[in-house]
């Protein structure tokens, strides 16, 4: 009985946490999904026969097996989502690093590269330097450039 109370308290804490997040942090669709999952958790904890009936309805023998399969699918989807997000972040970091290196080189070697600028080195990079460097693109057009 105490495990059921702990699970319900955790569910209530998750719902409170999700409700406190600003709208830009978690999308509405994700919030709806989280709330639906939390309601399903409370129902499955309080009335375990519901999960067994749902499992039997789709051809699975036990409710616990249905929960395990659902958890496995959710974990795989989460892992793939995190992997693709990490790859996109890595591409952006490579592009930012390249741009920073180009800006640093342009600033450091301004006089030696034939650029004549009226600004002093302390004033920052010149407008001419900024125009000569292409903006960062988030597309995958140069995907093979990084390790």
C-alpha positions as MATLAB code, in Angstrom:
seq = 'XXXXXXXXXXXXXXXXXXXXXXXXXXXXXXXXXXXXXXXXXXXXXXXXXXXXXXXXXXXXXXXXXXXXXXXXXXXXXXXXXXXXXXXXXXXXXXXXXXXXXXXXXXXXXXXXXXXXXXXXXXXXXXXXXXXXXXXXXXXXXXXXXXX';
ca = [
       0.000    0.000    0.000;
       2.835    2.453    0.784;
       4.298    1.974   -2.721;
       0.997    3.142   -4.211;
       1.110    6.267   -2.047;
       4.692    6.997   -3.115;
       3.830    6.557   -6.815;
       0.809    8.868   -6.491;
       2.926   11.488   -4.685;
       5.551   11.300   -7.440;
       2.828   11.682  -10.079;
       1.441   14.737   -8.301;
       4.943   16.222   -8.067;
       5.510   15.668  -11.811;
       2.177   17.329  -12.608;
       3.082   20.276  -10.362;
       6.516   20.533  -12.006;
       5.050   20.476  -15.527;
       2.422   23.070  -14.605;
       5.127   25.450  -13.315;
       7.155   25.394  -16.552;
       6.864   28.439  -18.819;
       4.973   27.814  -22.079;
       8.173   28.034  -24.141;
       9.868   25.223  -22.180;
       7.466   22.341  -22.846;
       5.125   22.310  -25.833;
       1.395   21.937  -25.273;
       1.373   18.545  -26.984;
       4.076   17.248  -24.640;
       2.206   18.618  -21.627;
      -0.960   16.832  -22.745;
       1.022   13.622  -23.195;
       2.586   13.929  -19.750;
      -0.779   14.573  -18.101;
      -2.317   11.582  -19.923;
       0.575    9.378  -18.826;
       0.241   10.552  -15.217;
      -3.499    9.824  -15.219;
      -2.800    6.366  -16.650;
      -0.223    5.798  -13.914;
      -2.666    6.715  -11.161;
      -5.384    4.482  -12.646;
      -2.979    1.554  -13.066;
      -1.754    1.927   -9.492;
      -5.194    2.237   -7.925;
      -7.007   -0.268  -10.209;
      -4.452   -2.766  -11.593;
      -7.204   -4.817  -13.238;
      -7.576   -2.049  -15.841;
      -4.080   -2.650  -17.222;
      -4.707   -6.412  -17.295;
      -7.975   -5.884  -19.173;
      -6.258   -3.525  -21.642;
      -3.425   -6.022  -22.142;
      -5.874   -8.882  -22.744;
      -7.797   -6.733  -25.224;
      -4.720   -6.360  -27.445;
      -3.453   -9.905  -27.046;
      -0.941   -9.552  -24.228;
      -1.294  -11.878  -21.255;
      -0.553   -9.576  -18.302;
      -0.882   -5.893  -17.548;
       2.703   -5.790  -16.290;
       3.914   -7.000  -19.692;
       1.914   -4.252  -21.398;
       3.546   -1.669  -19.138;
       6.997   -3.106  -19.862;
       6.431   -2.999  -23.627;
       5.145    0.550  -23.411;
       8.125    1.620  -21.324;
      10.539   -0.010  -23.772;
       8.992    1.805  -26.732;
       9.023    5.108  -24.827;
      12.698    4.659  -23.928;
      13.722    3.902  -27.527;
      11.805    6.946  -28.807;
      13.434    9.115  -26.117;
      16.922    7.802  -26.911;
      16.502    8.432  -30.650;
      15.122   11.912  -30.034;
      18.040   12.800  -27.774;
      20.534   11.391  -30.283;
      19.162   13.442  -33.172;
      19.052   16.559  -30.997;
      22.673   16.014  -29.924;
      23.740   15.587  -33.563;
      22.006   18.828  -34.544;
      23.640   20.643  -31.626;
      27.026   19.256  -32.606;
      26.600   20.536  -36.177;
      25.738   23.990  -34.875;
      28.761   23.949  -32.555;
      31.068   23.043  -35.451;
      29.639   25.896  -37.514;
      30.025   28.337  -34.627;
      33.605   27.198  -34.059;
      34.446   27.687  -37.722;
      32.887   31.141  -37.758;
      34.723   32.127  -34.583;
      38.011   30.904  -36.038;
      37.439   32.912  -39.216;
      36.528   36.042  -37.272;
      39.548   35.626  -35.014;
      41.873   35.100  -37.975;
      40.420   38.100  -39.816;
      40.892   40.279  -36.732;
      44.367   38.972  -35.965;
      45.742   39.173  -39.492;
      43.808   42.189  -40.775;
      46.848   44.235  -41.797;
      48.760   41.268  -43.225;
      45.978   40.032  -45.500;
      45.767   43.216  -47.520;
      42.666   44.524  -45.782;
      42.940   48.188  -45.104;
      40.653   49.247  -42.344;
      40.141   52.610  -40.769;
      39.245   51.114  -37.399;
      41.823   50.344  -34.797;
      42.413   46.738  -33.697;
      41.018   47.601  -30.266;
      37.718   48.761  -31.767;
      36.768   45.272  -32.875;
      36.428   43.779  -36.320;
      35.589   46.026  -39.242;
      32.400   46.015  -41.281;
      34.459   44.761  -44.229;
      35.498   41.669  -42.228;
      31.925   40.887  -41.222;
      30.689   41.090  -44.818;
      33.381   38.739  -46.090;
      32.322   35.889  -43.812;
      29.191   33.978  -44.795;
      26.413   33.632  -42.228;
      25.980   30.372  -40.378;
      23.529   28.036  -42.040;
      21.671   25.366  -40.084;
      21.129   23.150  -43.108;
      22.987   19.908  -43.663;
      24.733   21.141  -46.806;
      28.231   20.552  -45.363;
      27.490   17.490  -43.262;
      30.630   15.597  -44.285;
      33.020   18.311  -43.073;
      33.226   17.262  -39.454;
      34.538   14.086  -37.867;
];
